Amino acid sequence: MLLWLPVSSMTLLGSATLPAGTDLLYATAPDPIERIAVRTGPLPVSWLQNPAALSVQPLNPALQTDALALLQGIAGLQVDVRSNLAQDSRLSLRGFGSRSSFGVRGLRMTLDGIPLTTPDGQTQPSALFTADLAAVSVLKGPFAALYGNAAGGVVAFDSKPTEPGLLQLQQQQSSTMRQQLLRADSDFGTLMLQQADFQGTRPHNRAERQAALWKQQWQLGDDIRLNARFDWSRDPRLDDPGALTLTEWQTNPEQTSALASRFDSHKSTRQQQAGISLQSSDWQFSSYLTSRQINQFLTQSGEAITSAGGIVQLSRQMAGLQWQQQHQWQQLALQWGLSHEQSRDERQGYVNQFGQAGALRRDDRSDSRSQDATLRLSYALTPALSLFAGGRLAFLKFSSQDFFIVPGNPDDSGEKSQQGHAHALGFSYQLTDELTWHASSGRGFESPTLTEMAYQRNGSGLNLQLEAAQNRQWDSGLKWLKQDNNGRRSQVQFDVFYLTSSNELVVDISSGGRTVFKNAAGTRRYGTELSMAQRWSSGWQAEYSYSYLDAVYQNPAEPSHGLQLPGVASNQHALRLSFAPGEHWFAAAGYRRLSRVAVDDRHAQFAPGYGLFDLQTGWSAQAGVMQWRFDLSAQNLTNQQYVGAVVVNQSSGRAFEPGMPRQLSAGIQLSFQLL
C-alpha cells in the first residue's frame, strides 16, 4: 500500500504490472507471462517455471469500489463481498482467513511489495485505492509461509505506472452509488483524488468515502532508484445495518436489524500512509509508516463494567523496515532479508446510550512487534530441473497495558512472546517447452492477533492461553502455456494440495460485537484447483476456474469433529466469456457459483449456495489529445436473493449479511494526453 516498485525490484512476489498506456478496459486476460518476475526464489522466474501454485492477472477496476471484489474468480480464493461497507469484505484461501468476522486474517497482503498486514496478522483492505490497482499475484501453498506470520497465502497488488502528461476525469453512477475520480500525472509524480457516496440497499446503509494519493520515482544513478508514496483516506460515516437472522433474511433481505437503528451503529475512519524505497539491481531498503483512526458504534450498549463498551475508539500506528540482498554464483542464487515491524493500538470503549457516548468501559494500549530473518535459495540442477528452498525465523512479542482498573474490573494487562519458524522445499521440472510440473512441501505458523486475544470466554484479561496455529502443507501441480504470434494463447494450471494444522484458531463465541477465540485440535484440508484461459485471434476469450476444498475439524472429542469449517464453501466455479474485436469495443459475460456454507461449527444453520450472472460492455474513442471511454455493467442480472457473507459462530443467530441485489452501473472516463 505504501510503495511503487518496478518489475525488476525485489518485491515479495514480483510484479505483474502492465505496460504504460494499457487500457485495462480491454485487458481481460493475464498479460503475457514472460513479463512477470515472481520472487518465490531469489531470482525472477516466469509463471511457467515457478515451483508454487500461483495466479497472476491484471485488474479492471472500472465500476468497482471494493478491492477484494476484483479478486473474484481466482482459483482457491473465496471472496465474500458484503453490501455493508462498515464491515470489510472477507477473503479466505484454502480455509485460511475463514474465521474472520470482518477484514482479513490469516493471509499476507502487500501493495508494491510493502506489507498491508500488521505484525500480528490483521489487514484492513478498505483503505486500498481501487482505481490505482493494475494487477495482482496470489501465491498459495508452502512457499507462502516464507513471507511472514499468518501467511496462509499471499495476495500482492501492483499499482499503475506514472504516465507524465496524463489528465483523467471519471464519473461512475448506479442506483446505489456515485463516485468521482481525478488523476493528474506530471514530472512531479501521480496525484489521484476520489470521492464516493453509497446509498445502500437497506435502511441505515449509507456510506461516504474519500481518498487521495501521490507517488513518484527518481533515478539517482545508473542502477539506483528512489520511490516514494503517500496515501490518505477518510470515511466520514459508514452506516452499519447489521446482519440478519435466517428467518429475517428469508422474509425480507432488504430490512435492517432493529438493534442497528436502536444503537445507531456506524463507523468512521481516517488513514494516512507514507513510504520510501531505495533500491538497485541486487539490493533494496524500504521503510513505511501507517496511521489509522476508527470510531465505531456497535449494536450493543456495553453497559457491564467488564464489557469493552458499545462504542470503540481506536488509534493504530504501524511502522516497518526491510532490507533484502541477493547473490548469485553460477547455478546457485541466494537472497537474504531482514525486517522489523511494529504496531501500537490505543483503544477506548464507552457505553453506547442509543447512539450517544456514555461512561468509559475500556482504556488500554496494545503493542505487537516482529523481527524476521529470511533466506531463499534456488539451484538449476539441469536445464529442465530447478530446486528451491527457503526458511524464515520470526520473533514476536505482544503486550497490553490496561488503564481502566476499577472495582469489578481488574487489571487486564499482560504480555506474550513467541518464536516461529517456517520453511519450504520444492522443485520445478520442465517436461516440454510448454508444460512444467512442480511440487513443494513446507511448514508455517499463525499467531493469534491482538484482537483475537482481547477476550476470554469466562473472566477478564487477555486470552493469553491462545497458542499459535501450526500447519504443514503439500502441493503439486501442472502448468501449461502455449501461444503464437497471431494472438492465440492457451493457459492451464492444475493443483492438488493437502495440509494439516494443529492448534487451529477458531471462533469460540461471537455476540454483540464481542468475539472470543480458542484453539481447536486441528484440521485436515485437501482439495484441487483448476484454472484455464483461452484467447483466440478473433478477439474471443474464455476463462474458467474451479476450486474444491474439503476442510474438516480433527478432534474426536469435539461435536464438530469431521464437519466442514464454517464460512468455507466446498465448491466454487467461475466462468467468463469476453469479446474484443478491436481497440474500441468490448463485451463480457460472467457466471460465479458458490456452494452452501455453514455458519457455525456444529452446522446448525447454513447459508444456501448461489449462482450470479454479470454483464459488462464498454466503448472508447480518440479525438485529438482526448480519449473517452464509456462503461456499462449489470451485476446479479437475475436479481437472485443470496447471502454475501456470514458471521461465524454468532450466538444471537444474526449471522447472515444479505448480498447485493441487481445493480445497473454506468461510468464515463475522459483522458487527456497533454505532453
C-alpha positions in Angstrom: 0.0 0.0 0.0 2.9 2.3 0.5 5.4 2.0 -2.3 5.5 1.7 -6.0 8.2 -0.7 -7.1 9.0 -1.5 -10.7 9.0 -5.0 -12.2 12.8 -5.5 -11.7 12.6 -4.8 -7.9 12.9 -7.4 -5.2 9.2 -7.4 -4.3 7.7 -10.1 -2.2 6.1 -11.9 -5.2 7.3 -9.8 -8.1 5.3 -7.7 -10.4 2.6 -8.2 -12.9 2.3 -4.5 -13.8 1.0 -3.8 -17.3 3.0 -1.6 -19.6 2.3 2.1 -19.5 -0.7 3.1 -21.6 -2.5 -0.2 -21.4 -6.3 0.3 -21.3 -7.5 -2.0 -18.6 -11.0 -2.0 -20.1 -9.7 -4.4 -22.7 -7.1 -6.2 -20.5 -9.4 -9.1 -19.7 -6.7 -11.8 -19.6 -3.4 -12.1 -17.9 -0.7 -10.2 -19.8 2.0 -12.3 -21.4 3.6 -14.3 -18.6 7.1 -13.6 -19.8 6.8 -10.0 -18.4 6.2 -11.3 -14.9 9.0 -11.6 -12.3 7.9 -13.7 -9.4 10.0 -13.9 -6.3 9.4 -17.3 -4.9 13.1 -17.7 -5.1 15.9 -15.2 -5.1 15.8 -14.6 -8.8 12.8 -13.8 -11.0 11.3 -16.8 -12.8 8.4 -17.0 -15.2 5.0 -18.2 -14.2 5.6 -21.4 -16.1 8.8 -22.2 -14.2 7.6 -21.2 -10.7 7.6 -24.0 -8.2 4.3 -22.9 -6.5 0.6 -22.6 -7.1 0.5 -19.0 -8.4 -2.3 -16.9 -10.1 -1.3 -13.7 -11.8 -3.8 -11.4 -13.5 -4.5 -7.8 -14.5 -7.3 -6.0 -12.7 -10.1 -4.0 -14.2 -11.2 -1.5 -11.5 -13.8 0.2 -13.8 -17.2 0.4 -11.9 -15.7 -1.3 -8.9 -15.0 0.2 -5.5 -14.2 -2.9 -3.4 -10.6 -4.1 -3.9 -11.4 -7.6 -2.8 -14.3 -7.9 -5.3 -11.6 -7.6 -8.0 -10.3 -11.0 -6.9 -13.4 -13.0 -7.6 -12.9 -15.9 -9.9 -9.3 -16.6 -8.9 -8.9 -20.4 -8.2 -8.5 -21.1 -4.5 -9.8 -17.8 -3.2 -13.2 -17.3 -1.7 -14.3 -13.6 -1.7 -17.4 -12.8 0.4 -18.5 -9.4 -0.6 -20.7 -7.5 1.8 -23.3 -4.9 0.8 -22.3 -3.3 4.2 -19.2 -1.0 3.9 -18.9 -0.7 7.6 -17.6 -4.3 7.6 -14.9 -5.1 5.2 -15.4 -7.9 2.7 -13.9 -11.2 3.8 -11.2 -13.2 2.0 -10.2 -16.8 2.6 -7.8 -19.1 0.8 -7.8 -22.9 1.2 -9.5 -22.3 4.6 -7.1 -19.7 5.8 -8.9 -16.5 6.8 -12.3 -18.1 7.2 -12.7 -17.4 10.9 -12.6 -13.6 10.4 -15.8 -11.7 11.2 -14.5 -8.7 9.3 -11.4 -7.7 7.4 -8.7 -10.2 6.5 -7.0 -12.7 8.8 -4.5 -15.5 8.1 -3.3 -14.1 4.8 -0.5 -11.7 4.0 -1.4 -8.7 1.8 1.0 -6.3 0.1 0.9 -3.4 -2.4 4.1 -2.9 -4.5 6.0 -5.2 -2.0 5.1 -3.2 1.2 3.0 -5.0 3.8 -0.6 -4.1 4.4 -0.8 -6.6 7.2 0.1 -5.8 10.8 2.8 -7.8 12.6 0.1 -9.9 14.4 -1.7 -10.8 11.1 -4.6 -8.2 10.6 -5.4 -6.5 7.3 -7.9 -3.7 6.6 -8.3 -3.8 2.8 -10.9 -1.0 2.7 -8.0 1.6 2.5 -6.8 0.4 -0.8 -7.2 2.9 -3.6 -9.0 0.7 -6.1 -8.6 2.9 -9.2 -4.8 2.7 -8.8 -4.6 -1.1 -8.9 -3.2 -2.7 -12.0 -2.6 -6.3 -11.3 -2.5 -8.9 -8.5 -0.4 -12.0 -7.8 -1.8 -14.7 -5.5 0.6 -17.2 -4.0 -0.8 -20.4 -2.5 0.9 -23.3 -0.7 4.1 -23.9 1.3 6.1 -21.1 -0.2 3.6 -18.5 1.1 4.8 -19.2 4.6 8.1 -17.6 3.9 6.5 -14.2 3.8 5.8 -13.9 7.5 3.4 -14.6 10.3 -0.1 -15.5 9.3 0.9 -16.2 5.7 -1.6 -18.9 4.7 -1.4 -17.2 1.3 0.0 -14.0 -0.1 -2.1 -11.5 -2.1 0.3 -9.0 -3.7 -1.2 -6.0 -5.5 0.7 -3.8 -8.1 -0.2 -0.2 -8.8 -0.4 1.6 -12.1 2.7 3.3 -13.5 3.0 7.0 -13.8 2.2 8.5 -17.3 3.6 12.1 -17.4 1.2 14.5 -19.1 -1.9 12.4 -18.4 -5.1 14.1 -17.1 -8.0 11.9 -16.3 -11.6 12.5 -15.1 -14.0 9.7 -14.2 -17.6 9.6 -13.1 -19.5 6.4 -12.1 -23.1 6.0 -11.2 -25.6 3.4 -10.2 -28.9 3.3 -8.3 -26.9 2.9 -5.0 -23.5 4.5 -5.7 -21.9 7.7 -7.1 -18.2 8.1 -7.5 -15.8 10.7 -9.0 -12.1 10.4 -9.7 -9.4 12.9 -10.8 -5.9 11.8 -11.9 -3.1 14.0 -12.9 0.4 12.7 -13.9 3.4 15.0 -14.4 7.2 15.1 -13.9 6.3 15.6 -10.2 4.5 12.3 -9.9 1.0 11.0 -9.9 -1.8 12.6 -8.0 -5.2 10.9 -7.6 -8.4 12.2 -5.8 -11.5 10.1 -5.3 -14.9 10.6 -3.6 -17.7 8.1 -3.3 -21.2 8.2 -1.9 -23.2 5.0 -1.4 -27.0 5.0 -0.7 -27.1 1.3 0.2 -29.8 -1.3 -0.4 -31.2 -1.3 3.1 -32.3 1.4 5.6 -29.3 2.7 7.7 -26.9 1.6 4.9 -25.4 4.9 3.6 -21.7 5.4 3.3 -19.2 8.1 2.3 -15.6 7.6 1.3 -12.8 10.0 0.3 -9.3 9.1 -0.8 -6.1 10.7 -2.3 -2.6 9.5 -3.2 0.7 10.8 -4.5 3.6 8.7 -5.8 6.9 9.4 -7.5 10.0 7.7 -8.7 13.5 9.3 -9.1 16.5 7.8 -10.9 19.5 8.6 -8.8 22.1 6.8 -10.9 22.5 4.1 -13.5 21.4 1.5 -11.0 19.8 3.2 -8.1 16.1 4.3 -7.8 14.2 6.1 -5.1 10.5 5.6 -4.8 8.0 7.5 -2.6 4.3 7.3 -2.0 1.7 8.9 0.3 -1.9 7.6 0.7 -4.7 9.3 2.5 -8.3 8.0 3.1 -11.3 9.1 5.1 -14.7 7.6 5.7 -16.8 10.3 7.3 -19.6 7.9 8.0 -20.3 4.2 7.2 -23.7 3.2 8.4 -24.0 -0.5 9.6 -27.4 -2.1 9.0 -26.3 -5.2 10.8 -26.5 -8.9 10.0 -29.9 -10.7 10.0 -31.2 -14.0 11.3 -32.0 -16.7 8.9 -35.7 -16.1 9.2 -35.3 -12.3 8.7 -33.2 -12.8 5.6 -35.6 -15.3 4.1 -38.6 -12.9 4.8 -37.0 -9.7 3.6 -33.3 -9.4 2.9 -33.5 -5.6 2.5 -34.5 -5.0 6.1 -32.3 -3.5 8.8 -31.6 -5.0 12.2 -33.7 -3.4 14.9 -30.5 -3.1 17.0 -28.8 -1.1 14.3 -31.4 1.6 14.5 -31.7 1.5 18.2 -27.9 2.0 18.8 -27.2 4.0 15.6 -24.5 1.5 14.6 -21.9 3.1 12.2 -18.2 3.6 11.7 -15.9 6.5 10.7 -12.2 6.0 9.8 -9.2 8.0 8.8 -5.9 6.6 7.5 -2.5 8.1 6.4 0.3 6.1 4.9 3.8 7.0 3.7 6.7 5.1 2.5 10.0 5.3 0.6 12.2 2.7 -1.0 15.9 2.8 -2.2 17.0 0.0 -4.5 19.4 -1.3 -7.0 19.6 -4.4 -9.1 20.7 -6.6 -6.2 19.6 -4.9 -3.0 16.6 -3.0 -1.6 15.9 -0.9 1.5 12.4 0.3 2.3 10.5 1.8 5.2 6.9 2.8 5.8 4.6 4.4 8.4 0.8 3.9 8.7 -1.6 5.7 11.0 -5.3 4.7 11.3 -8.1 6.0 13.5 -11.5 4.3 13.9 -14.6 5.4 15.7 -17.3 2.7 15.7 -20.8 2.4 17.3 -21.8 -1.3 17.8 -25.2 -2.9 18.1 -24.9 -3.2 21.9 -24.8 -0.9 25.0 -21.7 -2.4 26.6 -23.1 -1.3 30.0 -21.5 -4.1 32.1 -18.4 -2.9 34.0 -16.4 -5.8 32.5 -17.6 -5.1 29.0 -15.4 -3.4 26.3 -18.2 -0.9 25.7 -20.6 -0.4 22.8 -18.5 2.4 21.2 -14.9 1.8 20.1 -12.3 4.5 19.6 -9.1 3.0 18.2 -5.9 4.7 17.1 -3.3 2.4 15.3 0.3 3.3 14.4 2.3 0.9 12.3 5.9 1.1 11.0 8.4 -1.2 9.3 11.9 -1.5 7.9 13.0 -4.1 5.3 16.3 -5.0 3.8 16.9 -7.6 1.0 20.0 -8.5 -0.9 20.8 -11.2 -3.4 23.9 -13.0 -4.7 24.5 -15.5 -7.5 27.3 -18.0 -8.1 26.8 -19.8 -11.4 23.7 -22.0 -11.0 23.2 -21.1 -7.3 21.2 -18.0 -6.3 20.7 -16.7 -2.8 18.6 -14.0 -1.3 18.5 -13.0 2.4 16.4 -10.4 4.1 15.8 -8.7 7.5 12.6 -7.0 8.6 11.3 -5.2 11.6 7.6 -4.4 12.0 5.7 -2.9 14.9 2.2 -1.6 15.6 0.5 0.1 18.5 -3.2 0.2 19.2 -4.7 2.7 21.7 -8.3 1.7 22.4 -11.1 3.3 24.4 -14.6 1.8 24.8 -17.7 3.7 26.0 -21.2 2.8 26.8 -23.5 3.2 23.8 -26.5 5.1 25.1 -28.6 4.6 22.0 -26.2 6.5 19.7 -24.6 8.7 22.4 -21.3 8.1 24.2 -21.7 7.3 27.9 -19.3 6.1 30.6 -15.8 4.7 29.9 -15.6 0.9 29.8 -12.2 0.2 28.2 -8.9 2.1 28.1 -5.8 0.2 27.0 -2.7 0.2 24.9 -1.6 -2.9 22.9 1.7 -3.4 21.1 2.8 -6.0 18.6 6.3 -6.4 17.3 8.0 -8.7 14.8 11.7 -9.2 13.8 12.2 -11.6 10.9 15.1 -13.1 9.1 14.6 -14.8 5.7 16.7 -16.9 3.4 15.8 -18.2 -0.1 17.8 -20.4 -2.4 17.5 -21.7 -5.9 19.7 -24.1 -7.9 19.5 -25.0 -11.5 20.4 -28.7 -11.3 19.8 -29.3 -15.0 18.4 -27.1 -17.8 15.0 -28.6 -17.1 15.1 -29.1 -13.3 15.4 -26.3 -10.7 15.4 -26.7 -6.9 14.0 -24.1 -4.5 14.3 -23.8 -0.7 13.7 -21.2 1.9 13.3 -20.5 5.6 12.0 -17.8 7.9 12.7 -17.2 11.6 10.4 -14.8 13.4 10.4 -13.3 16.9 7.0 -12.0 18.0 6.0 -10.0 21.1 2.5 -8.9 22.1 1.8 -6.7 25.1 -1.2 -4.9 26.5 -1.4 -2.3 29.3 -4.8 -1.7 31.0 -5.6 1.8 32.2 -9.2 1.1 33.2 -8.9 -0.5 36.6 -11.9 0.0 38.8 -13.9 -2.2 41.3 -15.3 -5.1 39.4 -12.9 -4.7 36.6 -9.4 -5.9 37.5 -6.1 -5.1 35.7 -6.2 -6.9 32.4 -2.6 -6.1 31.4 -0.4 -8.9 30.0 2.2 -9.8 27.5 3.2 -12.8 25.4 6.3 -13.6 23.4 6.5 -16.2 20.7 9.1 -17.6 18.3 8.0 -19.1 15.0 9.8 -20.6 12.0 8.7 -21.6 8.6 10.4 -23.5 5.8 9.6 -24.7 2.3 11.2 -27.1 -0.3 10.2 -27.5 -3.9 11.2 -28.1 -7.5 10.1 -27.2 -11.0 10.6 -29.6 -13.8 10.1 -28.6 -17.4 8.5 -31.6 -19.2 8.3 -29.8 -22.5 8.7 -26.3 -23.7 5.1 -25.7 -22.9 4.5 -27.9 -19.9 6.0 -28.0 -16.4 5.5 -30.0 -13.2 6.0 -28.5 -9.7 5.8 -29.8 -6.2 6.6 -28.4 -2.8 6.3 -29.1 0.9 6.6 -26.9 3.9 5.6 -25.7 7.4 4.1 -22.4 8.6 2.6 -20.8 11.6 0.0 -18.3 12.5 0.0 -16.4 15.8 -3.3 -15.0 17.3 -3.9 -11.4 16.7 -4.3 -8.8 19.4 -8.0 -8.6 18.5 -8.3 -12.4 19.0 -6.5 -12.3 22.3 -8.7 -9.4 23.6 -11.4 -11.5 25.3 -11.8 -14.7 27.4 -14.9 -16.8 27.4 -15.1 -16.6 31.2 -13.5 -13.9 33.2 -11.5 -10.8 32.2 -8.0 -10.2 30.9 -6.1 -11.0 27.7 -6.7 -14.5 26.4 -3.0 -15.4 26.8 -3.9 -19.1 26.6 -4.2 -18.8 22.8 -1.3 -20.5 21.1 0.0 -20.1 17.5 -1.5 -22.4 15.0 0.9 -24.7 13.1 0.4 -26.1 9.6 2.2 -28.4 7.3 1.4 -28.3 3.6 2.0 -30.4 0.4 1.3 -29.0 -3.0 1.8 -30.3 -6.6 0.6 -29.2 -9.9 1.0 -28.8 -13.7 1.3 -25.6 -15.7 0.8 -25.4 -19.5 1.2 -22.3 -21.6 1.1 -22.2 -25.4 1.0 -19.0 -27.5 1.8 -17.9 -31.1 2.5 -14.7 -32.9 -1.2 -14.4 -34.1 -2.5 -13.6 -30.7 -3.8 -17.1 -29.8 -2.9 -18.2 -26.3 -3.8 -21.2 -24.1 -3.1 -21.4 -20.4 -3.9 -24.1 -17.9 -3.0 -24.6 -14.3 -4.0 -27.6 -12.1 -3.0 -28.1 -8.5 -3.7 -30.6 -5.8 -2.9 -29.9 -2.1 -3.1 -31.4 1.3 -2.5 -29.8 4.6 -2.9 -30.5 8.3 -2.9 -28.0 11.2 -2.8 -28.1 14.9 -4.0 -25.5 17.5 -6.3 -24.1 14.8 -7.5 -20.6 15.8 -11.3 -20.7 15.6 -14.3 -18.6 16.8 -15.5 -19.9 20.2 -18.4 -17.5 20.5 -19.5 -14.2 18.8 -22.1 -11.9 20.3 -22.9 -8.2 20.2 -19.6 -7.3 18.6 -17.6 -9.3 21.1 -15.8 -12.4 19.6 -13.9 -14.9 21.7 -11.4 -17.3 20.1 -10.0 -20.7 21.1 -7.5 -23.3 19.9 -9.1 -26.3 18.2 -7.2 -29.6 18.0 -6.6 -29.1 14.3 -7.9 -29.5 10.8 -7.3 -31.7 7.7 -7.7 -30.0 4.4 -7.3 -31.2 0.8 -8.6 -30.1 -2.5 -8.0 -29.3 -6.1 -7.8 -26.1 -8.1 -8.2 -25.7 -11.9 -7.9 -22.5 -14.0 -8.0 -22.3 -17.8 -7.8 -19.4 -20.2 -8.1 -19.4 -23.9 -7.7 -16.5 -26.2 -8.4 -16.6 -30.0 -7.0 -14.2 -32.6 -10.6 -13.2 -33.5 -10.9 -11.3 -30.1 -12.8 -14.0 -28.2 -11.6 -15.2 -24.9 -12.8 -17.7 -22.3 -11.7 -18.1 -18.7 -12.8 -20.8 -16.2 -11.7 -21.6 -12.7 -12.9 -24.4 -10.3 -12.0 -24.9 -6.6 -12.8 -27.9 -4.4 -12.0 -27.8 -0.7 -12.6 -30.4 1.9 -11.6 -28.8 5.3 -12.8 -30.5 8.4 -12.0 -30.4 12.1 -10.0 -33.3 13.5 -10.8 -33.8 17.2 -13.0 -36.9 18.1 -13.8 -35.3 21.5 -15.5 -32.3 19.8 -19.0 -32.3 18.4 -17.7 -30.6 15.3 -15.3 -33.5 14.5 -15.4 -34.3 10.8 -17.5 -31.2 9.9 -16.5 -28.6 7.3 -15.1 -25.4 8.6 -17.8 -22.7 8.9 -17.7 -19.9 6.4 -16.0 -22.2 3.8 -17.6 -23.4 0.6 -16.6 -26.8 -0.7 -17.1 -25.9 -4.4 -16.6 -22.8 -6.4 -17.0 -22.2 -10.1 -16.3 -19.1 -12.2 -16.7 -18.7 -15.9 -16.1 -15.6 -18.0 -16.6 -15.1 -21.8 -15.4 -11.9 -23.5 -15.2 -10.4 -27.0 -13.0 -7.5 -28.0 -12.9 -7.4 -31.8 -10.8 -4.2 -31.9 -9.4 -1.5 -29.7 -12.7 0.4 -29.2 -15.3 -2.0 -28.1 -15.6 -4.8 -25.5 -18.3 -7.1 -24.1 -18.1 -9.8 -21.4 -20.5 -12.1 -19.6 -19.6 -13.9 -16.3 -21.1 -16.5 -14.0 -20.0 -17.4 -10.5 -21.3 -20.2 -8.4 -20.6 -20.9 -4.7 -21.9 -24.0 -2.7 -23.6 -23.6 0.7 -21.5 -22.7 3.8 -22.1 -23.5 7.4 -22.4 -20.5 9.8 -21.3 -22.4 13.0 -19.0 -25.2 14.0 -21.9 -27.6 14.6 -23.6 -26.9 11.3 -26.9 -25.9 12.9 -27.5 -23.4 10.1 -26.3 -22.9 6.5 -26.2 -20.1 4.1 -27.5 -21.6 0.8 -25.4 -21.7 -2.3 -25.9 -19.3 -5.1 -25.0 -18.5 -8.7 -24.7 -15.0 -10.1 -24.7 -13.6 -13.7 -22.8 -10.4 -14.6 -22.6 -8.5 -17.9 -20.2 -5.7 -18.9 -19.6 -3.7 -22.0 -17.6 -0.6 -23.0 -16.7 1.7 -25.8 -13.7 4.0 -26.3 -12.6 6.5 -28.9 -9.8 9.0 -29.6 -10.3 12.7 -30.6 -7.0 14.6 -30.7 -5.5 14.7 -27.3 -8.7 13.4 -25.7 -9.8 9.8 -25.3 -13.2 9.0 -23.9 -14.4 5.7 -22.5 -18.0 4.6 -21.6 -18.7 1.5 -19.4 -22.0 -0.3 -18.6 -22.4 -3.2 -16.3 -25.2 -5.4 -14.8 -24.3 -7.3 -11.6 -26.6 -10.1 -10.3 -28.6 -9.9 -13.5 -31.3 -12.3 -12.4 -31.7 -10.4 -9.1 -31.0 -13.6 -7.0 -31.5 -13.4 -3.3 -28.3 -14.7 -1.7 -26.1 -14.3 1.4 -23.0 -12.3 0.6 -21.1 -13.3 3.9 -21.8 -15.0 7.2 -20.7 -14.0 10.7 -19.1 -17.3 12.0 -20.5 -18.7 15.3 -22.7 -15.7 16.0 -24.6 -16.7 19.2 -27.6 -14.4 18.6 -28.3 -16.0 15.2 -27.7 -12.7 13.4 -25.2 -14.3 11.1 -26.5 -13.5 7.6 -25.2 -10.5 5.6 -27.5 -10.1 2.5 -25.8 -10.0 -0.8 -26.2 -7.1 -3.3 -29.4 -7.2 -5.4 -29.3 -6.5 -9.1 -27.2 -3.4 -9.9 -27.0 -1.5 -13.1 -24.0 0.8 -13.3 -22.6 3.3 -15.8 -19.3 5.1 -16.0 -17.6 7.6 -18.2 -13.9 8.5 -18.3 -12.2 11.3 -20.1 -8.4 11.2 -20.6 -6.2 14.0 -22.0 -2.6 13.5 -23.1 -1.2 17.0 -22.6 2.5 16.2 -23.3 
